Amino acid sequence: MNSINWSEKVKNLDKTIRNEIGIDGESEIRHILIKVQTKSAEVIEPAFIVGEDEIFLDLFVLSPEGLGITSATVLKDTIQSIGVIGGVSSEKPDGAECVSGSDDVSTLYQ
């Protein structure tokens, strides 16, 4: 069985996106928010990877209502694609930099 290392793929994709939009890659990324499309119609988002082995991908899924985080495990064989939504660095962003309604894509990458 040829199992994909999704954690590594997501880190590489995040790095590529940061380089393409000109965001400093020096800050350490704590969590990379992702969207997971499985073979079912359901999309899991926003989420971040907390662990994986040969069979399972363990995620924390953020509640859209802001009610917290839910733990989820996905069979890796059921994953069709994973997309990067954004990243959260270890540094806390300045609140003045996050303007509501901004179309600036760099606000997704803190």
C-alpha positions in Angstrom: 0.0 0.0 0.0 1.4 3.4 -1.1 0.3 5.8 1.6 0.6 9.6 1.1 2.2 11.6 3.9 -0.4 14.4 4.0 1.3 16.3 6.8 4.4 16.8 4.7 2.4 17.6 1.5 0.4 20.3 3.4 3.6 21.9 4.8 5.2 22.0 1.3 2.0 23.4 -0.3 1.8 26.1 2.4 5.4 27.0 1.8 4.8 27.3 -1.9 1.7 29.5 -1.4 3.6 31.8 1.0 6.5 32.2 -1.5 4.1 32.9 -4.4 2.1 35.6 -2.5 5.3 37.1 -1.1 4.8 36.4 2.6 7.9 36.1 4.8 8.6 32.4 5.3 10.7 33.0 8.3 7.9 32.9 10.9 7.2 29.4 12.3 3.8 28.1 11.4 1.9 26.6 14.3 -1.2 25.3 12.4 -2.0 25.1 8.7 -5.7 25.3 8.1 -6.9 22.8 5.4 -10.0 21.6 3.6 -10.4 17.9 3.1 -12.5 16.4 0.4 -13.3 12.7 0.9 -15.0 10.3 -1.5 -18.3 11.2 0.3 -20.0 14.4 -0.6 -19.0 16.0 2.7 -16.1 18.5 2.9 -14.2 18.8 6.2 -13.2 22.4 6.8 -11.6 24.4 8.4 -9.3 21.8 10.0 -5.7 21.1 10.8 -3.7 17.9 11.0 -2.8 16.7 14.5 -1.4 13.3 13.5 -1.3 10.6 11.0 -0.2 7.0 10.5 -0.3 4.7 7.5 -4.1 4.3 7.6 -5.6 7.4 9.4 -5.3 11.2 9.3 -6.2 12.8 12.6 -7.8 16.3 12.5 -9.1 19.0 14.7 -12.1 20.6 12.9 -13.0 24.2 13.9 -16.6 24.8 14.5 -18.2 27.3 12.0 -20.3 28.7 14.8 -17.2 29.4 16.9 -18.2 26.8 19.5 -14.9 25.1 19.6 -12.9 22.2 18.1 -14.0 18.7 17.2 -11.7 15.8 16.8 -12.1 13.8 13.6 -10.3 10.8 12.1 -10.4 10.2 8.3 -9.4 7.0 6.5 -6.5 8.1 4.2 -7.9 5.8 1.4 -11.1 8.0 1.3 -9.3 11.3 0.8 -9.7 12.7 -2.7 -7.9 16.0 -2.1 -6.6 18.4 0.6 -6.4 22.1 0.0 -4.6 24.8 2.1 -6.9 27.6 3.4 -4.3 29.5 5.5 -1.7 29.3 8.2 -1.4 30.6 11.7 2.1 31.5 12.9 3.4 31.2 16.5 3.5 35.0 16.6 0.3 36.8 17.5 -0.8 39.2 14.8 -1.5 42.8 15.5 -5.3 43.2 15.7 -5.1 46.4 13.7 -3.8 44.4 10.7 -6.9 42.2 10.5 -9.5 44.4 8.8 -13.0 43.0 8.5 -14.1 42.6 4.9 -10.6 42.9 3.5 -10.0 41.2 0.1 -6.3 40.9 0.9 -5.4 37.2 0.7 -2.4 37.6 3.0 -4.8 38.0 6.0 -5.4 34.2 5.8 -1.6 33.8 6.3 -0.7 35.2 9.7 
